[in-house]
Amino acid sequence: MSKPITVKDIKVILTQPDHSHLVVVKVITSEPGLYGLGCATFTQRYHAVQAALEGHIIPFMIGRDVSRIEETFRMAMVNGYWRNGPVLNNAISGIDMALWDIKGKLANMPVYQLLGGKTREAAAVYTHADGRTPEEVAENVQKFQSEGYHYVRIQMGGYGGKGAEMHKPEGAPDGAYFDARAYTRNMLRMMEHVRKTVGDEVELLHDIHERLAPIDTVKFARDVEQFKLFFLEDALAPEDIEWFRQIRQVCATPIAMGELFNNPHEWRILIENRLIDFLRMHISQIGGITPARDALLFGNFYGVRTAWHGPGDVSPVGHAANLHLDLWAPNFGIQEWCRFPSLVYDMFPGTPVVRNGYMYPNDQPGLGIDIDETLAAKYPCTDGVEKWTQTRLPDGTPVRP
């Protein structure tokens, strides 16, 4: 019996080639030259993930058999006793993805082959069209259509429609203010204009970003039904998921949910009760490829499709993991895409590419992506306090971002 390949060392790589702080884990094995990469990006709390890895997860992993992905994931999730939190989940994800990457390299197969093989040749993606006015949003949608995109998420003034005039009290503190009532009025006006301008051939999406009170969300979901959205994203906060039943009772607007989920209980309830249509989790937030695979298959029994979180605060390694799941998933829906700048492609050779609205794999073994550590080191993470998550209503009340 041959000696197992084990974890020899693990690096935590922090880098910021664009706006987001990225956390990449490199698992180095006892086999010379063999290593795997994983995404552990929790961009708002990247130092906490780094500390969890270096202080707890890495000592736990040294010497373990790299082939035992399932056992390692399950033991890592309970080893700290307290579980299902974003910091430890992201730390574990970095390890989990790296082990899948290593297994693919050992098998000389892309990860999607290990999962069961392709169900499609490429993954349809959506990108984001914003603007200050309905006319500007429509123009940006048409621009993306000309580039081959068939699915476009439409926003106006960013999350919460920040262009609205604020009626603040004297002495109001600094913050990212938004007016929920103005937001709903303005978004309906914007959607009406965009749909009339671009027609029915392009699929439109919209992200509430959990900004509305539950009862206002129910009404808004009903009001946007006329615009035939591909889906309405993050309509409610995880704390308010029981309100999805009310949305189902008043409209057939498709719902995507899960960006902030950590605990399998959160998506299990929504899937079992057929209250959502798309799973929207940030894969590193739930622990990596292993739990995403399980959630995907569970959703498939109930006709719930995938729409994994894919903005710039998912590292290119995380985007590669998304793509492998997308290519295999029998219940694939759509993939979010952030349009990385060229620097990211230089720093992460093998970053997925999009052509004519579809994301394609490179068919290299494992996740098919690498990192230029020298280049990554030239773009260190810059510390600071997040401002966009300091969200307030017009009277100054702190609310969820």
N, C-alpha and C positions, 0 to 999 in steps of 0.2 A: 504494500500500500504506500503510495507516494505521500510525501510530507505536505501538509496543507500550506497554501499561500496565506500569509498572515499580514496584519497591519503593522508596519514598521514605524511609521511616523505620520503625522497629520499637520498640514499647514493651514492657517487661517489667513486668507488674503483679503485685505480691505482696499478698495479702489473706488475712484469716482471719475470715470471718463466723461460723464455727462452731468445731469442734475442730481441723480440719485446715488446714495451711498450703497455700494454693492459688497456683499459678503460671499466669498467663494471658498469652498473647502477642497483641499487637495489631499487625498488619501494615498500615501506612498506604501507600497507593499514590499514584502520580503523577496519578491521576484525582481531582479534588476531591471529598471526601466519601465516597470508596470505601475501605473497610478490611475486614479480616477478623480473626476471633478464633480462637485455638487454645489447647488445653490442654497445658501442659508440667509438670503437677504430679507432683513426686517429693517428697512431703510431709516425709519425714525428712531430705532433703538439698536443700531448696529454694534455699539460698544457692549451692550448687554449680551448679545448673541456671541460676540467674541469671548467675553468672560465665561459664559456658560460652556463654550467649547474648550477653552484652554484650561479652565479650572475643574471641569467635571467630565465632559463627554470624551475628550481625547484620552485622559487616563483610563477611562472605562474601555476604550476601543483598542489600545495597544496590545498586540499579540493575538487578537481575535481572527478567526478564519474568515477571509473575505467572501467566501462562497455562501455563507449562511445569512443571507439578507433578511429573510423572514424572522428568524430567531433574533437576530441583532436588533431589528426594528422593535419587536415586541418587548425585548428586555430593556432596551434603551428608554422606551416610553414609560416603564414602571420603575426603573432603577432609582429615580429621584423621588419616588412615592407620589408627590404632587405632580399632576400631569394635565395635558391639554391646555397649555399656555403658549402664547406666541413666541416667547424667547426660546424655551426648550424645544418646542416643535421645530422652529427654524434651525436650531443647532443640530437636531436629529436628522432633519431633511438633508443638510449638507453631507452627512455621512451616508444616508440612504441612497441619494442620487449617485454619489461617488461609487458605491458598491455595485449599483446597476451598471454604471459606466465600465467598471473593471470586469464584471461578468461578461458584458458584451465583447470587450477586447479579448478575453480569454477564449470565448466561443467564436471569435472572428465574425461577429454578427452585429448589426445595429440593434439597439434595445427594442425597437418595435418588433423585430423578429422573435426575440425572447418572450415578448408578451403574447404573441400569437400570429404575428405577420400582418401585412397591410390589409386594410379594408378599403383604402383609397390611395391614389398616387400622390396627393398633396392635400393640404388643409386650407380651406377657404378662410380668409381673415377679414376682420373689419378694422378700420382705422378711424381717427377722430377728426371731425370737422367742427371747429368753433367759429366764433365771429362776434362782432359787436352789435350787428343788426341782423334781422332775418335775411336780408338781401346778401349780406356778406357770408352768412352760413350757407345759403343756397349756392353761391359762387364756389365756395370751397368744396361742397359736395360734388359739384359738376367737375371741378378740377380732379378730384379723386376718381370719378367715373372715367375721365379721359385717360387715367393711368391704369385702368383695368379693375378698379375696386368695384365690387357689386354690393358690398355691405359697408355702411358708414354710420358711425355714431354721431349724432348731432347735439351740440350744446350751444348756448349763447351766453357770453360773459362768464364762462367757466362754471364750476359747480355752484349752484345756488343763484346763478345769474347776477353777478356782482355789479352789473351796470346800473341797477336800480338806485334811485335817489333815496338816501337814508334820512329818516326823521329821528335823530338821536337826541337824548336828553343832555343837558349841560353836564360837563365833566365826564362824558362817556369815555371809557378806556380804549386803548388801541386794540385792534383785533380784525379778523376777516369777517366783516359784517355781511349779512344778506337778509332780504325781506322775503319771507316764504310766500306771502300773498302775491307780491309783485312777481315773484318767480313763476308761480303757476300761470298767471295771466300772460306773462311775456313768453313763456315756453309754448303755450297753446297757440299764440299768435305766430311764433317762429315756425312751429311744426306745420301749421296750415300753409304758410307761404312756401316752405321748402317742398312740401308734398305737391303743391300746385305747380311749382317751378320744375321739379325734376321728374315728376310723373311716378308711376307705380313700379317701374322696372328696377329701381334701386331699392334695396332693403335698408330701412332706417331704424336706428336704435337710439335710446336715450337713457341717461344715467341720472336718477334722482339723488344718488349718493347719500341715502338715508336722511335727507335734509328736511323732510316734511313730517308734521304730526301725523299719527296713523289715520285719523279720520280724513285729513286733507289728502293723504296718499290714496285712500279708497276712491275719493271723488276724482282725483287727477287721473288715476288708472282708467276710470270709466270715461273721462273726457277725452283721453288720447286714443281710445279704441278706434275712433273714426279714421285715424291716420295710418292704421294698419302697420304698426311697428313690428319689426322682427322680434324685439323684446324690449321690455322696460326693466332697467337694471337697478339693483339695490333699492327697491322701492321702500323697504323698511329696514330698521336696525335689527340686529340679532336679538335684542331684548324685546322686540315687538312682533316676533314671528307668528303669534296667534292671530294677528290681524290679517294674515294672508287669506284666511277663510272668508273674511268679508270682501276682499277683492274678488275672489272667485265667484262670489254670489252676485256681483253686479256687472261683471264684464268678462270678456274673453281675451283681454290684453295679455300676451305671453310675458311671463315673469322670469328673470334671471336673478339668482341670489347666491351668496356664499363668500364674497370677498373677505369678510371679516371673521368667517367661521374658524374655530379651532377644534371643536368637540364633535365627534361623529353623531352625537345625539341631536345636534342642531340640524344637520341635513337629513338625518333619518326620518324625523317627524314630518318634515315638509315633503319628502319623497313619498313616504307611505300614504299620506293623505292627499297626494296629487295636487299640492298647492303651489308648486313651481314647475317651470318647464325647462330651465337650464341650470346646471351646476356651475358655479362661478368662482370656485375657490382659488386662492393663492396657494399653489401646491406646496411651497416651502412652509407656509403657515400651518398646514395640517400635518407636516412631517415627511413629505417627499413623495416619490413615485409609488411606494408600496401602499399607503393609505389612499392615494388618488385612484389607483387601480381598483381598490375595493369599493370606493364610493361610486366610481364609474359603472362598475358591473351591477351594483345595487340599483342605481338609477335606471339602468337599462331594463330591468324587470318592469318598471313603471312608466316607461316611455319618456323619461327625463334625459335630455341631451346635455352635452358638455359645452362649456364656454369659459375655459380656464382664464384666470386673471393674467394679463400679459402687457402691462405698461412698462415704462422705463425703470420702475423699481422692482422688476423681476430681472435678474441678471441674464446675460446671454445663455449661461448654462441652464438656468431655469426655463428659458424659452425653448432650448433644445429638448428638455424633458417634456414640456408641453407638447411639442411637435411629435415626439415618439408616441405619446399617448393618443394624440389626435389621429395619427395614421392608422393605429390599430383599432381604436374604439368603435364598436358597432353602433353606438349611440352618439357619435360626434355631431356637434351642432355648428359651432363657429369658433374661431380663435382670435382673441384680441391681439393687435400688433401695434408696436410703438414707433416703428421707423427709426432704427438706430442710426446715428451719424457714422461716418467712415472710420473715425478713431476707434469705435467699438469693434469693428470688423478687424482692424489691425491688432487690437489687444486680445481679442477672442477669435482666433482663426477657427472657421467652421460654424460661426454664428449663422443661424438659418437665414435664407434669402427668400424674398417674396417677388414673384413675377406675375403680373397680370391678375393680381388679387388672390394668388395662391402661394402658400408657403411650402417649399420643397426641402426634402432631406438631402444630405450629401452621401448617404449610404456607407459612411465609414463605420468601423466597429465601435460599439459602445454608444455614447451620446453623440459622437462625431464632432466634438468641440474641444479646444485646448485654450490655454492662456499664456500670453507672453508676460511672464512675471516681471521682467525688467521694465517693460513699458507700463505695466500696471503700477509699479512702484513710483513712476514719475507723476502719477495722478492720485495722490493720497486723499483720503476723505477729509473734508473741511468740517470742523465742529461748529455747532451753532444751535440755536433754539428754533424749532419749527414754528413758523408763523401762520401758515395756511390752516393748520389744525387748531388754531386759537379762534374758533368760530363763534360768532355772536349774532343774536337777533338785534333789530334796530334799537331796542331799549338797553342793550348791553348784556343781556342774559347769555351765559355760555351754553352752547348746544353742540351736538355731535357734528363733526366735520363731514 
